[in-house]
Amino acid sequence: MQRHGLDRSLLLAVGGLVALGLLTLYSAGQTDVPSAATSIWKRQVIWLAVGVTGAAAAFRVSPRVLEWATPALYGGAVLLLGVTLFFGTGAGTAAGATSWLAVGGFRLGQPAEIAKVATVLMLARHMGALREPPPGLVKLLPTVAIVGVPFVLVGLQPDLGSAMVFLGILFAMLYWVGVRVRLLVLLASPLVSLLLAFSTISWGAWIVILTVVLLWVRPYALEGVALWLVNVAMGVMALELWKNLAPYQQNRLLSFLNPEIDPRDTGWNIIQSKVAIGSGGIFGKGFTAGTQKRLAFLPEQHTDFIFSVLGEEFGFVGVVVSLALFAILLVVLLRIARRAVDGYSSLLTAGVIGLLLTHVLVNVGMTVGLMPIVGIPLPFFSYGGSFLLACCIAIGLTLRVAWESRLSGYATSLGDTGGWRVPSAGARF
Amino acid sequence: MSWQNSPDIARRAGVGRTILLAVFAVLTLTFFRVQVVRSDRYRLVSEENRLRTVAIIAPRGLVIDRNGVVLAENVPGYSVALLAPSPGSLGVMLDRLQPILATDSATRASVFQRYRRAPTEPVVIRRDAPFEMVSALEELRPWNPGLVIQSDPKRRYPFGDVTAHLVGYVGEVTEQELEDRDYPGARIGTLVGRDGLERRYDDRLRGRNGKKFVEKDALGRTVREAGQESMLEPQPGETIRSTVDVELQQFVAATFPAGRRGAVVVMDPRSGEILALYSAPSYDPNLFIGGIDPEQWLELSQRRDFPLFNRATQARYAPASPWKLAVAAMALRRGIVDINSRMKFPCRGGMQYYNRYFRCWRAEGHGDLTLAEAIQYSCDVYFYQLGLNVGLTALLQDAIALGFGDPSGIDLPNEYPPIFPASTDYYNERYGRRGWTSAVTLNLAIGQGENTQTLINMVRFYAMLAHPRGIAFVPRLVAGNGGEPRSLDLSESALADLRAALVAVVDRGTAAGAQIADLRIAGKTGTAQNAHGLDHGWFIGFAPADNPRVLVGAIVEYAEHGSAVAPLATRIMARHLLGPDAVASRGGYRIETPADSAPESIPILPDTALLRAPSQDSARGAAARTR
């Protein structure tokens, strides 16, 4: 591995996750009741092969070429999203949403997953070119616009979970580029307004806090006023927006707040998932032996709730191992981002971190009731071709970033030796 | 690339790493809480999720007659049930299966009602589904996973309407009954006895349901059954052996005049065991199995001749002439008369009592009679005077002591208590202290007035006369101790005298013509006044007279007179004592024109008319009076 100049820790973490993911997916199909997911792991293996090919291809692409091609990729992704919005179909876990692109009845994939990576690239290109971090909200507008377009298109499908991922990517990259935290808070304030608007008191308190913060930060007057107005508008709009949500989305949010409201319907998922995980105990019920899973009490056990299967069968130990693998993966990516030779590569890696972290946090958090049920897949675990491919490509890109930085001798110059050497065979590229 | 300069980015990387690790720490802690700290709780839920207890229905016990012939049995049957995750999908399933199940809207409503009570238990749509329906449904099962077809033994009554009032029938327990705990131990869907022995001995017949644990999936479908060790075997219901002789019962049913209403009770007076108990008209209890069709139910329950009504235990009739033996027994016990005593006034077709004239049924009069002759000819004038001699207070007191104020205690459900004044206070309350005179004694003495008795209660009284020591056990359909026997408290010679008088009734008196060769039969006819038409005929008798082994009580509504009923009863005795060849069930006897018609109703009090509520039928009238 060293010979090929690939980052060993990254590969090990990803390899571990893929192996654990496949095992869990296989088990998720082993139920006592007839299930369509019985042999789904085989298809996942095929997708994995496609993903490895995609990763290899991504690895081979020079960041310069990639940076040059980014606008086209981003444009293409947005176009696909637009097409999906008009011609898409619903399927699987998102039966109510038009998130699939199909040709002649054959479902090609979910463009939103690819759009996430494309958006990361586009943001990296835009921000990498900046001389200094955007100092004010107005300067952030182009950045926000880049994320805003796919965010809105995905949100209209409507796919709340994927839309959230775009926000995760945006904030991770803004943070990485050095935008001040208080500016980030201001940027996030309309969202907070939206969420707090369900209670007039909490929203009123938030507006007061916001006003104080605005006076303290002292952005440009126009900016400040605009932001304040946007917050007020969000608060007012909240109710209308709520009414416009699909009933299943409303239910999901409501039962997040209190699963017992409707234990047979929407709360069912959270309750059964917690029961599966909790009954797994420390060591779990054993591979393929989870009763909650076997008897189909777990909803969507091969996609959204696959982590519950892992929790039930491998117990707390299995959960800690997989969470540790994810943590290692993200920390290694953080290191890669820090050592990247150029701004584009560094930001790209930061975007991938944002993407993966959002997916892991929301998906895993959802299985234990920490997060509302917004149905987004768990990287390397959940069944799903498009997303696996997107993740593999992202990993391929970051491998390239790591390889580039080692090639430049950056790692050695800092005296960091942990697996970092100037690749001897890297000159092949 | 100023944003990327090293110290800054190193700092951000450091903070970023801290944030990352914090996020994972929070996740890990949450999982620690769920999987380690609270694991037990979730494990319990998971087990509850997985394992459900399913009742194994205990087979209901058989009912057999005294010779072991089966009166109620279980035959294989199937029930169709649905298991639905929500009321909506229940509706969809019902719609989809409608072409086969053909449920009407009432059934549908009750199905939904039942579903709401226990959504996780299968809702039975159809008990006793015919085989064609089961096979048609079985074909659709792959598309209807919530369809549950269970083997569900159903009840069958081989003798149908012959034993209907005896054995009763079963039905699914209702929500109201569960709430009232009418049937301890019953659960939703349990079949419980509704009438007859099925009801009375329900707790013994039902047995105890077993339990098994089955693994269910999220939709409640059974995946596999848990190990045998975790199973609780059902305890089958007891077999109840009745004292009834079903061959005799069949003979009774066949001999009972077709189209007539009434009842017959056959008892062994030595033990109180009931040998046959028949009420006409009857019904087929098999109709109730698998849930009775509402139209049939309406027909059965609304029919003017009330087939569901047990005329042996639930209909009250004026006891009429058979009652005279009670008055005679009281007078003998009190030493007021002996069997040869004569009354002050001979019978001249009636007697004057203060301002009223009380008639005898025989307008020409019976002349001067002894007690034995008065019984033989059922002379009213004699008993008017005998009643006055005993006195109203003593009469009421003795009658209560003999059990005429209480139900017989037979082991059948819903026996109606007789109506009989507990003391003279009854009259005070009813008519006011000065509103009545001792003239009520005269009516009471001949079995009219404020006195209605069930057939079974009269039979119990005659059992005392038949018993060598003058005692009667509580009538029993299932052997067992029914309680303390009642006693006439008469000397054996006095009892023999009364029996001799009763023999004379059949040989030469009102029941002459009902004799059977080779049998000495003792018995008493009676004619109960009926405000609604022809009088009801009584006959109660026993044989052989010197050592009675069988006692038959019969009442035929609108039979005009007891002498028409007597041949029916004597044939039953002969059939029982002499065997099947002695007498044919039909032909050979005729309903005779009355030799003695009932005495005219004597209007003592304007209110007595009100006692007989104006209603369709004596049965319903009796029911109305109890309210």
Interface residues (C-beta under 8 A of the other chain):
Chain A: D32 V33 L130 R131 E132 P133 Y175 W176 V177 G178 R264 Q272 K274 V275 A276 I277 G278 S279 G280 G281 I282 T291 Q292 R294 L295 A296 F297 G311 G315 F316 V319 V320 L323 A324 F326 A327 L330 V331 L334 R335 A337 R338 D342 G343 S346 I353 L357 L361 V364 G365 V368 L370
Chain B: M1 S2 W3 Q4 D8 I9 A10 R12 A13 G16 R17 L20 L21 V23 F24 V26 L27 T28 T30 F31 F32 V34 Q35 V36 R38 S39 R41 Y42 R43 V45 S46 E47 N49 R50 P85 S86 E215 K216 D217 A218 L219 R221 V223 R224
